C-alpha cells in the first residue's frame, strides 16, 4: 500500500514535514520545516524522531523558502536530492548556515514553467504557484501507484496574487484521494474568525502612520515578502517618503524583479539601499561580488548616517541584526519616530530574535502591528475542501483542527509520526 506520514505539524502551525512512501518502498519527503516554538538559546533544531534518515529518499520536495518549511533542510543527509523552484533556490542561497554544509538544490524548476511537471523516481508531480507571502510558493499534485495526493502548501486568497487561488478553485484537479491542507487561520477556542486584510488595506494603514509621524518610520518585515515591500513602496510614494532597505533585501528585490513587474533600483525610484559593512561582508561570503559597490555604481546606495538627515522622508527597514550592528552608533531613534511590526505577532515575542531590536527602538515607544496573514481564512479552506472533494482530508499546519473537524467532510486527523495507508 501507498503510505503517508505527517512527521511534524499534524497538531501545530509550522514545521511541515510529510513523507509519502510508494508500494515498493521508494520515498518522497515534502518540506522539512522548523517548528515555530522558540528554542532555548544554543539548542540545535532537531528532525522529528519518526523520520528515518538512514534510508534513501528519491527526493525532498520544497514548497517555499519560509523557515517553517525549509528550516530543517540542513539536518537532512547531504545526499538527499532537493527539488525547488528557481526563486526559492535563490532565497535558500541567502539563508545558508556557514557552520555546516547545507543541503543545496539538486533540481530547480524555472519559474516561467506554470505549472512545472517533475518526475522524482516513480513520483509524478505537478508544481503550481499559489498566493502566499513567500514570493515563490507552490502546492503540489503528487501521483504514485495510481493514487492522487494534493498538498496545498501555504496559501491564501487575499494577497496580490489572489487570482491564482480563484483560478484553482474554478478548475481543481479531479479524483483526489488525499488532500493535505493547511489550517493556520482556523480560530482556536475563544477566538472569533476575522476577515483578512488585503495588501490594499495595509497600504492605507501605512499611509496613515507615514502622514502622522514627524520622523522616521522603522518597519520590520521579511525580505522575502515582496508583496509587503510593494505595499510600503506604494504608501511611500503617496506620502512623499523614500523606502530605505538593506543590501540583502535589495538583492532579493533585484532577483525577484526578473519575473515580476517591480520598479528597478535606479535613482529615479524612491528606494535607497543602506550599505552597512557587516551585511556586505556576509553577502560576500556567500560568493556575491561586493553588493555595496554594485549599488554604489547604480547610485542608489547610502550610508546608515544618511537616515539621520531629514528624518521625515524615510521609511527604514529594521531587523534585529541591523539594530545590533548595522545601525548601532549611526542611527538614533527618537520619540518623533515610529516603528511598525509587519510580520506574525508571535515572532515579536521571541526575545532571542528581537531583544536588540526592541532595545534599539525603545525611544519610539510601542510598535504598531500592521500585517496580514499569508494563510487562507476558514471560509476559503472550506471552499477548497469542497471544490477538491477528496476521499480523505489530512489536516496539517494548524492548532485548531480538532475543534473544526465537523465542518469538513472525510477528515482524518493524524498524530505526528502516525502512518496512513491509502
C-alpha positions, 0 to 999 in steps of 0.5 A, a space after each residue: 500500500 501507498 503510505 503517508 506520514 505527517 512527521 511534524 505539524 499534524 497538531 501545530 502551525 509550522 514545521 511541515 514535514 510529510 513523507 509519502 512512501 510508494 508500494 515498493 518502498 521508494 520515498 518522497 519527503 515534502 518540506 522539512 520545516 522548523 517548528 515555530 516554538 522558540 528554542 532555548 538559546 544554543 539548542 540545535 533544531 532537531 528532525 522529528 524522531 519518526 523520520 528515518 534518515 538512514 534510508 534513501 529518499 528519491 527526493 525532498 520536495 520544497 514548497 517555499 523558502 519560509 523557515 517553517 518549511 525549509 528550516 530543517 533542510 540542513 539536518 537532512 543527509 547531504 545526499 538527499 536530492 532537493 527539488 525547488 523552484 528557481 526563486 526559492 533556490 535563490 532565497 535558500 542561497 541567502 539563508 545558508 548556515 556557514 557552520 555546516 554544509 547545507 543541503 543545496 538544490 539538486 533540481 530547480 524548476 524555472 519559474 516561467 514553467 506554470 505549472 512545472 511537471 517533475 518526475 522524482 523516481 516513480 513520483 509524478 508531480 505537478 508544481 503550481 504557484 499559489 498566493 502566499 507571502 513567500 514570493 515563490 510558493 507552490 502546492 503540489 499534485 503528487 501521483 504514485 501507484 495510481 493514487 492522487 495526493 494534493 498538498 496545498 502548501 501555504 496559501 491564501 486568497 487575499 494577497 496580490 496574487 489572489 487570482 491564482 487561488 480563484 483560478 484553482 478553485 474554478 478548475 481543481 484537479 479531479 479524483 483526489 484521494 488525499 488532500 493535505 491542507 493547511 489550517 493556520 487561520 482556523 480560530 482556536 477556542 475563544 477566538 472569533 474568525 476575522 476577515 483578512 486584510 488585503 495588501 490594499 488595506 495595509 497600504 492605507 494603514 501605512 499611509 496613515 502612520 507615514 502622514 502622522 509621524 514627524 520622523 522616521 518610520 522603522 518597519 520590520 518585515 521579511 525580505 522575502 515578502 515582496 508583496 509587503 515591500 510593494 505595499 510600503 513602496 506604494 504608501 511611500 510614494 503617496 506620502 512623499 517618503 523614500 523606502 530605505 532597505 538593506 543590501 540583502 533585501 535589495 538583492 532579493 528585490 533585484 532577483 525577484 524583479 526578473 519575473 515580476 513587474 517591480 520598479 528597478 533600483 535606479 535613482 529615479 525610484 524612491 528606494 535607497 539601499 543602506 550599505 552597512 559593512 557587516 551585511 556586505 561582508 556576509 553577502 560576500 561570503 556567500 560568493 556575491 561580488 561586493 553588493 555595496 559597490 554594485 549599488 554604489 555604481 547604480 547610485 542608489 546606495 547610502 550610508 546608515 548616517 544618511 537616515 539621520 538627515 531629514 528624518 521625515 522622508 524615510 521609511 527604514 527597514 529594521 531587523 534585529 541584526 541591523 539594530 545590533 550592528 548595522 545601525 548601532 552608533 549611526 542611527 538614533 531613534 527618537 520619540 518623533 519616530 515610529 516603528 511598525 511590526 509587519 510580520 506574525 505577532 508571535 515572532 515579536 515575542 521571541 526575545 532571542 530574535 528581537 531583544 536588540 531590536 526592541 532595545 534599539 527602538 525603545 525611544 519610539 515607544 510601542 510598535 504598531 502591528 500592521 500585517 496580514 496573514 499569508 494563510 487562507 481564512 476558514 471560509 476559503 479552506 472550506 471552499 477548497 475542501 469542497 471544490 477538491 472533494 477528496 476521499 480523505 482530508 489530512 489536516 496539517 499546519 494548524 492548532 485548531 483542527 480538532 475543534 473544526 473537524 465537523 465542518 469538513 467532510 472525510 477528515 482524518 486527523 493524524 498524530 505526528 509520526 502516525 502512518 496512513 495507508 491509502 
